Structures are given as C-alpha cells and as structure tokens.
Amino acid sequence: MRYILKNMAFMNPRGVNLPPVTLNLIIINVLLWLVEFLFPHFAEAGLYRHCALHYVEASDFNPAQIITYMFLHDRGNLLHIFFNMFTLFMFGPILERTWGAKRFLLFYMICGVGAALVQEGVWALTWHHDYIEAIAQQNGLYYEYVRQMVLSGEANHDLELIRNEEMFKNMLLTIGASGAIFGLLLGFAFVFPNMPLYLFFIPIPIKAKWMVIGYAVLEFFLGVSGGGIVAHFAHLGGMLFGLIVLLIWKKKGLLHGNRFF
C-alpha cells in the first residue's frame, strides 16, 4: 500500500487531491456514520430500520434499501467504516482517473447492489434454518424436534408463530460498503494485476491479482463456515457482479480507459 501512495503522489505532485466521486463517497459515508454515532436512538429507530438492507420478505423491507444500505456502517465499530473508507481512499482515485467519474460510480453502485442481491439470496436459503436453530439453542432443544414443531405450526397457520417469524425476518439486516469495496479491489486487480501491494505488518509485496484471489477464497470459506456476523457472501456478491462488468468492459476494450461517457 505504500507503493500505491507513492504513485498517487507522483500522479499529483500537489499532494493528495481526491477525484470527485471518491471524495463524495467518503464524505457521505463518514457523515452518516457520525450521525449514527452521535444519535444512536435515531440510528436504531430511523436509519437502520428504513435504510439498512432487510430481507425481502420482511415488513421493514423497501426496494431503496439495496442502495441506501451501502452508505451506513456499524456505529459501534470504528474499524468497519475505517477499513472500507481507507480502501476506497487507496484504490478509488486510481480507478476513477482511469475510467472517468461516471463509469467509476456506475461500477461502484453495481457492485454494491449486486452484493445486496446476493445477500437476499443467502437469506432466502438460510433464514428458516437459522430461525429454527435459534429457538433450539435458546430453549435447549434438539434441532429436529423444533423443526417439526415449526413446520406443524406453519401448516396450521399458527398466528403466534407467524408473528415470531416476522419479527425474526425484520432482525435480518446488512449495512456497509464492503460489497462495493470488494468490487473495487477486483477492479483494481483487473486493471493493474501485477502492481505490488503491501498488507499491514507483512513487509513482502504481493501482486494485486494474488491478493484479491486470496481475499475471495478467504471470504468464501468464512461464508461457508458461518464466520461471525459479517456478510461474507455479500462481499463475494460484490466481486461477482464486478467481475461480470469487468469482463464486458474488457471485451469492448474499455478496461483501461476509453471512456464511453
């Protein structure tokens, strides 16, 4: 990463002068995080409820959330927004100057929306299992026993069960720009595959293409293993949608510039 900073200074001898889209994305994200941090009740009752990404079957879901969620971050975790914005600060200017502001923003948004769509798919496949598992763990019961009870209640249209499931669905939410950021990492590796990067505390340069592949593999295994509360598959979703766009641009000769608008 020190290598990238040197090159940024070389391209702009007056010092760091962020291009407009990168600068405004950072400003918007940081300002919203400050609002969340300073006004926690407003964040919980307002921003998170209406702007965080909810499961599509939840009553709190609205379509705008596939965009708004990526501008919110965990107010109790400074590292969440710091690493996302630091990565945007490092890689965003180079890609924006290469592609142009409009195409850079388009790519960023596609990756973020793609991450949201993948997360919705993951929820659709897992929420029922997670709901049953949560009940089993809270009550010290066997999973299969609870599953049969839930299925029976659903078949009989048990109103209390339906209300509890609705509450659980509304608890499923995702925030953060990580899906879009992982897409940018992939974009950087496509455009500058052999540029050496330095990871924190590792003094050995790693080519961009290998670093991004390593990130993708790590995210996949963390997602499969259910590692923590991080939406690992959403990160992969951002990379997947970014990959589709990059392949299209490569075929059209637009990967290294040649702006189409």
C-alpha positions in Angstrom: 0.0 0.0 0.0 3.0 2.3 0.5 3.7 1.7 -3.2 0.3 2.9 -4.2 0.6 6.1 -2.1 3.9 6.9 -3.8 2.3 6.5 -7.2 -0.6 8.7 -6.2 1.7 11.4 -5.2 3.6 11.0 -8.5 0.4 11.4 -10.5 -0.5 14.5 -8.5 2.6 16.4 -7.2 0.4 18.9 -5.3 -0.4 16.1 -2.9 -3.5 14.0 -2.3 -6.3 15.5 -4.3 -9.2 13.0 -4.4 -11.3 13.0 -7.6 -14.9 14.0 -7.1 -16.7 10.6 -6.9 -14.2 9.1 -4.4 -14.2 12.2 -2.3 -18.0 12.5 -2.1 -18.5 8.8 -1.4 -16.1 9.1 1.6 -17.8 12.3 2.8 -21.3 10.8 2.7 -20.2 7.6 4.4 -18.3 9.4 7.2 -21.1 12.0 7.8 -23.7 9.3 8.1 -21.5 7.3 10.5 -21.1 10.4 12.6 -24.9 10.8 12.7 -25.3 7.2 13.7 -22.6 7.6 16.4 -23.9 10.9 17.9 -27.6 10.0 17.7 -27.9 6.3 18.5 -31.6 6.3 19.0 -32.2 7.9 15.6 -29.9 5.4 14.1 -31.7 2.4 15.5 -35.2 3.6 15.0 -34.7 5.6 11.8 -31.7 4.9 9.7 -31.3 1.2 10.4 -35.0 0.4 10.2 -35.6 2.3 7.0 -32.2 2.4 5.2 -30.4 -0.8 6.2 -30.9 -3.8 3.9 -33.7 -6.1 5.2 -34.8 -9.4 3.9 -37.2 -9.0 1.0 -40.0 -10.9 2.9 -39.7 -8.7 6.0 -42.3 -6.0 6.6 -39.5 -3.4 7.1 -38.0 -4.1 3.6 -38.3 -1.5 0.9 -36.5 -1.6 -2.6 -34.5 1.6 -1.9 -32.5 -0.3 0.7 -30.5 -2.1 -1.9 -28.8 1.3 -2.4 -29.1 3.0 0.9 -27.6 0.2 3.0 -24.1 0.6 1.5 -23.8 4.2 3.0 -24.4 3.0 6.6 -21.8 1.4 8.9 -21.8 -0.2 12.3 -21.8 2.8 14.7 -20.2 0.7 17.4 -17.3 -0.4 15.3 -14.9 2.2 14.1 -12.9 -0.3 12.2 -15.9 -1.2 10.0 -16.0 2.3 8.4 -12.3 2.9 8.7 -11.1 0.0 6.6 -13.9 0.5 4.0 -13.1 4.2 3.6 -9.3 3.6 3.7 -9.6 1.0 0.9 -11.8 3.4 -1.1 -9.2 6.2 -0.5 -6.4 3.9 -1.6 -7.9 2.4 -4.7 -10.7 4.6 -5.7 -8.7 7.6 -7.1 -6.6 5.4 -9.4 -9.7 3.6 -10.9 -11.7 6.9 -11.1 -8.9 8.6 -13.0 -8.6 5.5 -15.3 -12.3 5.0 -16.0 -13.7 8.5 -15.5 -16.1 9.7 -12.8 -19.4 8.4 -14.3 -18.1 4.9 -15.1 -16.4 4.6 -11.8 -19.6 5.5 -9.9 -21.5 3.1 -12.1 -19.1 0.2 -11.3 -19.2 1.1 -7.5 -23.0 1.1 -7.5 -23.4 -2.1 -9.5 -21.0 -3.9 -7.1 -22.9 -2.6 -4.1 -26.4 -3.5 -5.5 -25.0 -6.9 -6.6 -23.8 -7.6 -3.0 -27.3 -6.8 -1.7 -29.0 -9.1 -4.2 -26.6 -12.0 -3.3 -27.3 -11.3 0.4 -31.0 -11.5 -0.2 -30.5 -14.9 -1.9 -28.4 -16.1 1.1 -31.2 -15.1 3.5 -33.8 -16.8 1.4 -31.9 -20.0 1.6 -30.9 -19.8 5.3 -33.4 -17.8 7.3 -35.7 -20.7 8.1 -32.8 -22.9 9.3 -31.4 -20.0 11.4 -34.8 -19.3 12.9 -35.2 -23.0 14.0 -31.6 -23.2 15.2 -32.0 -20.0 17.3 -35.2 -21.4 19.0 -33.5 -24.7 19.7 -30.4 -23.1 21.2 -32.4 -20.7 23.4 -34.6 -23.5 24.8 -32.0 -26.3 25.0 -34.0 -28.4 22.5 -33.0 -30.7 19.6 -33.0 -29.0 16.2 -35.1 -31.7 14.5 -37.7 -31.5 17.3 -38.0 -27.8 16.9 -38.1 -28.1 13.1 -41.1 -30.5 13.2 -42.9 -28.1 15.6 -42.3 -25.1 13.4 -43.4 -27.0 10.2 -46.6 -28.1 12.0 -47.3 -24.6 13.2 -46.8 -23.2 9.7 -49.1 -25.9 8.2 -51.8 -24.9 10.7 -51.3 -21.2 10.2 -50.4 -20.6 13.8 -50.7 -16.8 14.2 -48.2 -16.6 17.1 -45.6 -18.5 15.1 -46.2 -16.3 12.0 -45.7 -13.1 14.2 -42.5 -14.6 15.6 -41.1 -15.4 12.2 -41.9 -11.9 11.0 -40.0 -10.5 13.9 -37.1 -12.7 13.1 -37.1 -11.7 9.5 -37.0 -8.0 10.5 -33.9 -8.7 12.6 -32.0 -9.7 9.5 -30.3 -6.7 8.1 -27.0 -5.7 6.5 -25.1 -2.4 6.3 -21.8 -1.3 4.9 -20.0 -0.5 1.7 -17.9 -3.7 1.8 -19.6 -5.3 -1.2 -18.8 -2.3 -3.3 -15.3 -2.1 -1.9 -14.6 -5.7 -2.7 -15.7 -5.0 -6.2 -13.3 -2.1 -6.4 -10.5 -4.4 -5.2 -11.3 -6.8 -8.0 -11.5 -3.9 -10.5 -8.0 -2.7 -9.4 -6.6 -6.2 -9.8 -8.1 -6.4 -13.3 -6.6 -3.1 -14.4 -3.3 -3.4 -12.5 -2.8 -7.1 -11.9 0.9 -7.0 -11.3 1.1 -3.9 -9.1 2.8 -4.9 -5.8 0.8 -4.2 -2.7 1.8 -4.3 1.0 -0.5 -5.7 3.6 -0.4 -4.4 7.1 2.5 -6.0 9.1 3.7 -8.1 6.1 6.8 -6.5 4.5 6.6 -8.7 1.4 5.0 -7.2 -1.7 2.1 -9.2 -3.1 0.8 -8.7 -6.6 -2.7 -7.3 -6.8 -4.2 -10.3 -8.6 -3.0 -12.7 -6.0 -4.1 -10.6 -3.1 -7.6 -10.3 -4.5 -7.8 -14.1 -5.2 -6.7 -14.7 -1.6 -9.4 -12.3 -0.3 -12.1 -14.1 -2.4 -11.0 -17.6 -1.2 -10.9 -16.4 2.4 -14.4 -14.8 2.2 -15.8 -18.0 0.6 -14.6 -20.2 3.4 -15.7 -17.8 6.1 -19.1 -17.6 4.5 -19.4 -21.4 4.3 -18.3 -21.8 7.8 -20.7 -19.1 9.1 -17.8 -17.0 10.4 -19.2 -14.3 12.7 -21.8 -11.7 11.8 -20.0 -10.4 8.7 -21.9 -10.8 5.4 -19.1 -12.7 3.6 -21.3 -13.9 0.7 -22.4 -10.2 0.1 -18.7 -9.4 -0.3 -18.4 -12.2 -2.8 -21.5 -10.9 -4.5 -19.9 -7.5 -5.0 -16.9 -9.2 -6.6 -19.2 -11.4 -8.7 -21.2 -8.5 -10.2 -18.0 -6.6 -10.6 -16.4 -9.5 -12.5 -19.3 -9.5 -14.9 -19.0 -5.8 -15.6 -15.2 -6.1 -16.0 -15.4 -8.9 -18.5 -17.9 -6.9 -20.6 -15.6 -3.9 -20.5 -12.6 -6.0 -21.3 -14.4 -7.4 -24.4 -15.3 -3.9 -25.5 -11.8 -2.6 -24.9 -12.9 -0.3 -22.1 -11.0 -1.8 -19.2 -8.0 0.7 -19.3 -9.9 3.8 -20.2 -11.5 4.7 -23.5 -14.5 6.2 -21.6 -17.8 5.5 -23.2 -19.3 8.6 -21.5 
